[in-house]
């Protein structure tokens, strides 16, 4: 059984470089150790695309767990991994598949079944009833006098 890395090769190189820049041994750390947000942002996102402000937004959205100790905010690399799982975007299904879109079924959207531009039996009966009623109404003599 081999070791499975959670990094792509380029990400791993950035992680090693960032760890050494911060004075950390990249092979000797605990993913559950509390780290300041700026340090976690650099370690968890070695390309420096995530900032402390971004991490705080994720905390406010309920996707990142942080701790405040002595008025300093901390989180862990394990919490960053959980946040990434919560933020992961699922592949979209085609809207016409009868699946779901934004959590709602698409098959019962009021659209006709696949390939059916014909009226359903109840729609045909309703149209027929309206046509008969219209013909009867037009064929009757008027009962009121015009002034």
ABEGO torsion letter per residue (X at the ends): XBBBBABBAAAAAAAAAAAAAAGBBAABBBAABBBBAAAAAAAABAAGABBAAAAAAAAAAGABBBBBBGGBBBBBAAAAAAAAAAABBBBBBBAAAGBBBGGBBAAAAGBBBBGBABBBAAAAAAAAAAAAAAAAAAABBBABBBX
